[in-house]
Amino acid sequence: MSTSSFEEPLSEIAPTSSFGEVDATHARHLVIECLKKASDGSQPLQSIRIATYVLLEGVVYYEIEVVSNNVRWNISRRFQEFDELNQLIESRVRSTKNLPPFPQKYIKTLTDHFNDHFVKARLSLLDNYLRKLLSSSKLRNNDAVLSFLTPSEDDIVNKIDLKDSVFEPRLYEEDEEKSEKRDLSNSTYSFSPSNRIHSNPNYSTDSSEHENHFRHNGLDDDSFENCEEVTNVTIPATQTLKKDHVVYQINVENTKKDANFSLWTVHKRYVEFFNLDRLLRQHFARWPALTAKLPKLPAREPKMLVNHLHNRFIERRRILLEYYMKALLAIPQVSCRPEFLEFLQCN
C-alpha cells in the first residue's frame, strides 16, 4: 500500500486561476492541501468512486477518482493495497461490526481473478467500501484512509470547476443528472443499451445455428433491442423480517414508459434470485457461448457457518445481487426472457 504522507509543507503553493491540468509538483501540493483539510475536519472530501479498472502485467489495478475543493485526482490501487488498508483500519477500531463489507479472498488456482464479472463484482464491493469510509464521520479523517488516497508521482491530478463538471464515466454509462444526487450507499455504475450484448436478427430455433452464431459473431446484432421492458435496476435497500430472513428491495425502471408507470419496486428473497438463476441457466444450456456470458450469482453459504442476518453479510450480498441483476439486464437474450420479466413483475 502507498505509504505517502499528506503531512508535507504547503508554503510553496501558488494560486491557480485556470482550470484543467496543472504541473505535477503544484498538483501534488493541491491534493496534499485537500487531504490536510480533510484530516483536521475543516473540509471533508466531497466524493469518491472507482471509475474503472485496468489489467497491467498480470495485475488488476482499480482506478479511484477523488474530488475535494475543486480538485480531482485519480489514483490506481491493486486489491492487495485495499486489503492492507482494511486490515489497518480493523486493527484500530474497537469493533469491526459497523465497518463496511470487504470483498472476500479467493484461491487463484480455483477462481479466475481476471474474469470480467469477477473483477467488476469486486470493483462494486470496493467502491461501496470506499464510499462508506467517506460517509463515516469516524473513519473519513483517518490517517490510513487519507494516506491511501494520496497520489503518487504517476497519478493524475486536475483542477476542475465542479459547477460545470461531474465525473466522466469510464466503465459504464451513467445518468449524470442522477449521479450527482446518488446516495453514498448506492453503487456507481449502470448498464446502458450501448453496452448491451446483441443477438442475431434472423433468430432460429436450431441450437447448432445458435452455437455457430454465438461463436463466430460474438453476439453483436440487434434482434432483441425492441423488447426492452426494463432500462435500469438497482437494489438500494434490504429489510430483515421476523429476525428470520432478509428481503431485497429492487427498484425497477423503464424510461420508455409514461412517467407514472416508469418506476416500480419489487421485494425478493435470496432464494428467489437463486431460482431465477437456475431457470436461466437451464434455458440457455444449449448455447455455451451465451451461458459463459452469464454473471455468477453470489454463492449460497450455510447458515450454520455464516450469520445471514449480520449487517456486513447482508450488505455484501446486496451489492453483489445488484451487480448480478445489472449484468443480466445488459444481455438482451436474458432481459427479454419471460422468467426475467416475471421476476421483476413487468406485467
Disulfide bonds with the S-S distance in Angstrom:
Cys227-Cys336 1.66
